[in-house]
Amino acid sequence: MTGTPQQPDPFEEEIRRTLAREAAEPAPDRLIARVAAMRREPRRGWLSARLRPGLDARSSSAWKLGFGLVALAVLVVAGGVFRSGYVPSQPGGGSPLGGSVAPSSPAGSGSQPTATPPASAMVSPAASPAASAPGAGPVGGPVPAGFQPVSVTFVSANAGWLLGSATCTGQPCPAIVRTTDSGRTWQGIPAPAASITPPGGLGAAGVSGLRFADALDGWAFGPDLWATHDGGATWRKVSLPGAGTETQVMALETAAGVVHAAFFAGGGGGVIQISTSPIGTDAWTVSPTQVQFGAGPVPHAQFVLHGTTGWLIEVDRTVVDGARLVSGAWRAWQPPCLDANGPATLAAATDLDLVAACDIGVWSTPTGVHLYASTDAGSSFTEAASKVPVFDIQGVAASTPSATVVGGSLSGGGSALVASFDGGRTWTPVYVLKSTGSFSDLGFTTESQGVTIASSGTGSAQLLMTRDGGHTWSPVTVAGP
């Protein structure tokens, strides 16, 4: 039987064209926030975090396309085709800086604020998509007077937070500011009821670091541990399983829907333990893998996470021990430069590409900072062709397997960020502090965007950002709209 072919419906054709066009673009932040807000269950691996500072999270065009298709499907099923006129729900109410502090709750109890809406230093460098949603978290207020940054964390190219100190009744107090436009403007949000303490070392109370996994879930730590699950509107002091009054959180990073904390529980055991929780709850569990503490007076632990892969290195004047995250479990790992008689620091560009900057012979015969690269997730390392032209390592970051930035002191005085874009064959200064200073929370959020805190010897500090993969770095003014 033959007949005239049926003509396509114009409205159906418009729907098809719209879906195809929108699926090819990254999902809008507002849409991602609405989709993320529908969940209140443990995060899956595709909701990932970090620039762990100290976060490395990178955006993937394939991932964005997949999430865009899912988000569009949700909208179509809900009863309409997505159009540009979508209006998000407004942020929740409340005083800009007057958030409440929830009482302490035992780890693993599951009790937490019910607000819900991903993500490395810092999206660890693999960030979560709901990260920069403008409607998540508390309403922002003015930047506190006298704000000085201490720690930085970004979960997307746009969304980031700074922990710092501010002037309160004549003395320093903790403060947090938030950006949703890549550092161009900032707003103050509530901070935990804790003191600000210098990073590193043990014994003091308070916090010195800040990491967010997404727009709602964040942690202030070092040596105490505080958590928020409503974007900073409220903060709760967390007790890790088996922790006592002497417990000190030494490092914390988040990626792939979970958060990891390295802590020293005190006593005579001399080991560092690793505790892990889904990012949306305080359900912490302790790994059976332990890392040796070391015999020196200045222990320092560092996490590096990339997706579901991760590394932990313990340095106590020299490299002491390490652990590696494989298939969701921490295992014993021999880190590089164990025999270097000096410190080392790590950075990862991918789940396989890891670099280590090692200050060789600091406590014997110094030979300078050497860069070692691994392409097999840390099973083996190869030394780069040239030494790094700094000493006293202050941080390392890798935007790609061939692009590395190292912070350290200069032999002629001052400190600098130096970079190599050819796998360590040549090095170039990309930012110089002429006076005594140091760098912290050095990391990349995307292949092009990175952050660090530059501190001077006079007690002042500033946020630096790069938007060209580490070739140039510029100070960021922390001010309101």
C-alpha positions in Angstrom: 0.0 0.0 0.0 1.4 3.4 -1.0 0.5 6.9 -0.1 1.8 10.3 0.6 4.6 10.3 3.3 3.6 11.9 6.5 5.1 15.3 7.0 7.2 15.9 10.2 5.5 17.8 12.9 7.2 21.3 13.2 6.9 21.3 17.0 8.5 17.8 17.2 11.3 19.0 15.0 11.9 22.0 17.2 12.1 19.8 20.2 14.7 17.6 18.5 16.8 20.5 17.4 16.7 22.1 20.9 17.7 18.8 22.6 20.5 18.3 20.2 21.8 21.8 20.6 21.6 21.8 24.5 23.1 18.3 24.7 26.2 19.6 23.0 26.8 22.3 25.6 27.9 21.9 29.3 25.0 21.8 31.6 24.2 25.2 33.2 25.2 25.6 36.8 21.7 26.4 37.9 20.3 23.3 36.3 23.0 21.2 37.8 22.1 22.6 41.3 18.5 21.7 40.8 19.3 18.2 39.8 21.8 17.8 42.6 19.3 19.1 45.1 17.0 16.1 44.3 19.6 13.8 45.9 20.1 13.0 49.5 21.9 9.7 49.3 25.6 8.8 49.3 27.4 10.4 46.3 28.4 8.2 43.4 31.8 8.2 41.8 30.7 10.6 39.1 30.1 13.3 41.6 33.7 14.0 42.3 35.7 16.7 44.1 38.9 18.2 45.1 41.7 21.2 44.0 42.3 19.0 47.0 44.6 22.8 47.3 44.7 21.4 47.3 42.5 20.3 44.9 43.4 18.2 40.8 40.0 18.3 39.2 39.5 18.8 35.5 36.5 19.2 33.3 35.9 16.6 30.6 33.9 17.5 27.5 32.6 14.0 27.3 31.5 14.1 30.9 29.8 17.5 30.4 28.0 16.1 27.3 26.8 13.1 29.3 25.6 15.1 32.2 23.9 17.6 29.8 21.9 14.7 28.3 20.8 13.4 31.7 19.8 16.9 32.9 17.8 17.5 29.7 16.0 14.2 30.1 15.0 15.2 33.6 13.5 18.4 32.3 11.7 16.8 29.5 10.2 14.1 31.8 9.2 16.8 34.2 6.9 18.2 31.6 8.6 20.6 29.2 11.5 21.3 26.9 14.4 23.3 28.5 14.4 26.9 27.3 16.6 29.9 28.3 13.9 31.4 30.4 14.5 28.9 33.3 14.4 30.7 36.7 16.2 29.0 39.6 14.9 28.9 43.2 16.4 31.7 45.3 19.0 31.1 48.0 17.7 30.2 51.4 17.3 32.9 54.1 19.3 33.7 57.1 21.8 36.2 58.3 24.8 36.6 55.9 27.4 35.8 58.5 25.3 34.7 61.4 25.0 31.0 60.7 24.6 28.7 63.7 27.1 26.1 64.9 25.5 22.7 65.3 26.5 20.7 68.4 29.1 18.0 68.1 27.8 14.6 67.0 29.5 11.3 67.1 31.1 10.1 63.8 28.9 7.8 61.8 25.8 8.8 63.6 24.3 10.2 60.4 22.8 13.2 62.2 23.5 16.4 60.2 21.7 19.5 58.8 19.1 18.4 56.3 20.0 21.0 53.6 21.3 19.4 50.4 22.0 20.6 47.0 31.3 18.4 43.0 35.6 19.3 42.7 41.6 20.0 43.4 44.1 22.5 45.2 41.0 23.4 45.6 38.3 21.1 41.9 40.7 18.7 43.4 42.3 19.2 40.7 37.9 16.0 39.1 35.4 18.5 40.1 31.7 18.1 40.7 29.2 19.8 38.4 27.0 21.3 41.1 30.0 23.1 42.5 29.3 26.7 41.3 25.6 26.7 41.7 24.6 30.2 42.8 21.5 29.1 44.7 23.3 26.7 47.1 24.5 27.5 50.5 23.8 30.6 52.7 23.2 34.1 51.5 26.5 35.9 51.3 27.4 39.1 53.1 30.3 41.6 53.0 33.9 40.5 53.0 35.0 40.9 56.7 37.3 43.8 57.5 41.0 42.9 57.5 40.6 39.6 55.8 43.8 37.7 55.2 43.6 34.4 53.3 45.1 31.2 54.8 43.7 28.4 52.7 41.9 28.1 49.3 39.6 25.5 47.7 37.9 25.6 44.3 35.4 23.0 43.1 34.9 24.3 39.6 36.4 27.1 37.5 33.8 29.5 39.1 33.1 28.3 42.6 35.7 28.7 45.4 36.2 29.5 49.0 38.9 31.1 51.1 39.5 30.4 54.8 41.3 33.3 56.5 41.5 35.6 59.5 39.7 38.9 60.0 39.6 41.6 62.6 37.0 41.0 65.3 36.9 43.2 68.4 40.5 44.1 68.0 41.9 40.5 67.6 42.0 38.0 64.7 39.1 35.6 64.2 38.3 32.9 61.6 36.4 34.0 58.5 35.4 32.4 55.2 34.6 34.1 51.9 33.0 32.6 48.8 33.1 33.3 45.0 30.8 32.1 42.3 32.5 34.0 39.5 36.1 32.7 39.4 37.4 35.1 42.0 36.2 38.3 40.5 33.9 39.1 43.5 33.6 37.6 47.0 31.1 37.4 49.8 31.4 36.4 53.4 29.7 33.3 54.8 29.7 31.9 58.4 32.9 30.2 59.7 33.2 27.5 62.4 33.6 28.6 66.0 37.3 27.8 66.0 40.6 29.7 66.1 42.9 30.1 63.1 46.2 28.2 63.7 49.4 28.2 61.6 49.5 25.2 59.2 51.7 22.3 60.0 52.9 20.8 63.3 50.9 19.3 66.1 49.6 20.4 69.5 47.6 23.5 68.7 43.8 23.7 68.5 41.9 25.3 65.7 41.9 25.1 61.9 44.3 25.9 59.2 42.9 24.4 56.0 39.6 24.4 54.1 38.3 22.0 51.4 34.9 21.8 49.7 33.6 18.9 47.6 30.7 20.8 46.1 28.4 23.7 46.9 27.2 22.2 50.2 29.8 19.8 51.6 32.9 21.3 53.1 35.5 20.8 55.9 37.7 23.1 58.0 40.6 21.1 59.5 44.1 21.0 60.9 44.3 20.1 63.7 40.6 20.1 64.6 37.9 18.9 62.2 34.6 20.8 61.4 32.1 19.9 58.7 29.3 21.6 56.9 26.6 20.0 54.7 24.6 23.2 54.0 27.2 25.3 52.2 28.6 26.9 55.4 25.4 28.0 57.0 26.2 25.8 59.9 29.3 24.0 61.0 29.6 20.9 63.2 32.7 19.7 65.1 33.5 16.1 64.0 35.0 13.3 66.1 36.7 10.6 64.1 36.2 6.9 65.0 38.5 5.9 67.8 39.7 9.5 68.3 40.7 10.8 71.6 41.4 14.3 73.0 44.9 14.2 71.5 43.7 13.5 67.9 45.2 15.9 65.3 44.0 16.0 61.7 47.1 16.5 59.6 45.7 16.5 56.0 42.3 16.3 54.3 41.2 16.1 50.6 38.1 15.1 48.8 37.4 13.6 45.4 35.0 11.1 43.7 32.3 11.6 46.2 34.3 10.8 49.3 36.5 12.7 51.8 39.7 11.4 53.3 41.4 12.6 56.5 44.9 11.7 57.8 45.1 12.0 61.5 47.4 11.3 64.4 45.5 9.9 67.4 48.2 10.5 70.0 49.8 8.1 72.4 52.9 6.1 71.7 51.8 4.3 68.6 53.7 6.6 66.2 51.4 6.0 63.2 49.1 8.1 61.1 45.6 6.7 60.4 43.3 7.4 57.4 39.6 7.9 57.8 37.1 8.1 54.9 33.5 9.3 54.7 30.9 9.9 51.9 30.9 13.6 51.4 27.2 14.1 52.3 27.4 12.4 55.7 29.6 12.2 58.7 29.9 8.4 58.4 33.7 8.0 58.9 35.5 4.6 58.8 39.1 4.0 59.5 41.4 2.2 57.0 43.5 -0.8 58.3 46.4 0.7 56.4 48.6 2.9 58.7 51.5 5.2 57.8 54.6 5.6 60.0 54.9 8.9 61.8 58.7 9.5 61.8 61.1 10.6 64.6 61.6 14.2 63.7 59.9 17.3 65.3 57.9 18.5 62.3 55.7 15.8 60.8 53.7 16.7 57.7 51.2 14.6 55.8 50.1 15.4 52.2 47.2 13.9 50.3 47.0 14.0 46.5 43.8 12.7 44.9 42.8 12.4 41.3 39.4 10.8 40.8 39.3 7.4 42.5 43.1 7.3 42.7 45.2 8.9 45.5 48.4 9.0 47.4 49.5 10.0 50.9 53.0 10.9 51.8 54.4 11.5 55.3 57.4 13.8 55.7 59.2 14.4 59.0 62.2 16.4 57.8 62.8 13.5 55.4 60.4 11.2 53.6 59.1 8.6 56.1 56.3 6.5 54.6 53.3 6.6 52.2 50.0 5.0 51.2 48.2 4.6 47.9 44.4 4.6 47.1 43.6 1.7 44.8 40.0 0.6 44.0 38.6 2.5 47.0 41.0 1.1 49.6 44.2 2.5 51.0 47.3 0.2 50.7 50.9 0.4 51.7 53.0 2.3 49.2 56.7 3.1 49.0 56.9 6.8 48.1 59.8 8.3 46.1 62.9 9.8 47.7 62.9 7.6 50.8 66.7 7.7 50.7 67.0 11.3 49.7 67.6 12.6 53.3 65.2 15.5 52.6 61.6 16.4 52.1 59.3 15.7 49.1 55.9 16.9 47.8 53.6 15.4 45.2 51.2 16.4 42.5 49.1 14.5 40.0 48.0 15.5 36.5 46.0 12.3 35.8 45.3 9.1 37.7 48.5 7.7 36.2 50.8 10.8 35.9 52.4 11.7 39.3 55.3 14.0 40.0 57.5 14.3 43.1 59.7 17.3 43.9 62.4 16.1 46.2 64.9 18.3 48.1 67.9 16.0 48.0 70.4 15.9 50.8 69.0 18.7 53.0 70.2 16.9 56.1 73.4 15.6 54.7 75.0 17.0 51.5 72.5 19.3 49.7 72.2 18.8 45.9 69.1 20.8 45.2 65.5 20.1 44.3 65.0 17.3 41.7 61.8 16.4 39.9 60.7 12.8 39.4 57.9 11.7 37.2 55.7 8.6 37.2 53.5 7.4 34.4 52.2 4.3 36.2 50.5 5.8 39.2 53.6 5.9 41.4 55.0 2.3 40.9 58.1 3.7 39.3 59.7 7.2 38.8 62.2 8.8 36.3 64.2 11.8 37.1 63.7 14.9 35.0 66.6 16.3 32.9 67.2 19.5 34.9 67.1 20.4 38.6 64.4 22.8 39.8 66.0 26.2 40.5 64.6 26.6 44.0 65.2 25.2 47.5 63.0 24.8 50.6 60.1 23.3 48.6 56.8 25.0 49.4 54.5 23.2 46.9 54.2 21.5 43.5 51.3 21.4 41.0 50.8 19.7 37.7 48.3 21.0 35.1 49.3 18.4 32.5 51.8 15.5 32.5 54.4 17.9 30.9 53.5 21.1 32.8 54.6 21.5 36.4 54.8 24.5 38.8 57.0 24.4 41.9 57.1 26.9 44.8 60.2 27.5 46.8 63.0 29.8 48.0 65.5 31.5 45.7 69.2 31.4 46.4 69.5 35.1 46.0 66.7 35.8 48.5 62.9 35.8 48.2 60.6 33.1 46.9 59.3 32.2 43.5 57.0 29.9 41.5 59.0 28.3 38.7 57.4 26.3 35.9 58.4 23.8 33.3 56.3 23.1 30.3 58.5 20.5 28.7 58.6 17.7 31.3 61.3 19.2 33.5 63.9 19.9 30.8 63.8 23.7 31.3 62.5 26.0 34.0 61.2 29.6 34.0 60.3 31.9 37.0 56.5 32.7 36.6 56.0 34.7 39.8 58.6 36.1 42.2 58.1 37.3 45.8 61.0 39.8 46.3 60.8 39.7 50.1 60.8 36.7 52.4 57.6 34.7 51.8 56.2 31.3 51.0 53.5 29.6 49.0 50.8 27.2 50.1 47.8 25.4 48.7 49.4 25.3 45.2 47.2 23.4 42.8 45.2 23.4 39.5 41.4 23.4 39.3 41.5 22.9 35.5 44.3 22.6 33.0 44.3 26.4 32.6 43.2 27.7 36.1 45.3 27.3 39.2 45.6 28.9 42.7 48.0 29.4 45.5 48.3 31.5 48.7 51.4 33.7 48.8 52.3 34.8 52.3 54.9 37.4 53.2 57.2 37.5 56.2 55.3 40.4 57.6 52.1 38.4 58.1 50.1 39.5 55.1 48.9 37.1 52.4 47.2 37.2 49.0 45.5 34.8 46.7 47.3 34.3 43.3 45.5 32.8 40.3 46.6 31.6 36.8 44.3 31.3 33.9 46.8 30.3 31.3 48.0 26.9 32.6 50.6 28.4 34.9 52.5 30.7 32.5 51.5 33.9 34.4 50.1 34.4 37.9 48.3 37.5 39.3 47.1 38.6 42.7 43.3 38.5 43.2 41.6 41.2 45.1 39.3 39.7 47.7 36.4 42.2 47.7 32.6 42.3 47.3 30.6 43.1 44.1 
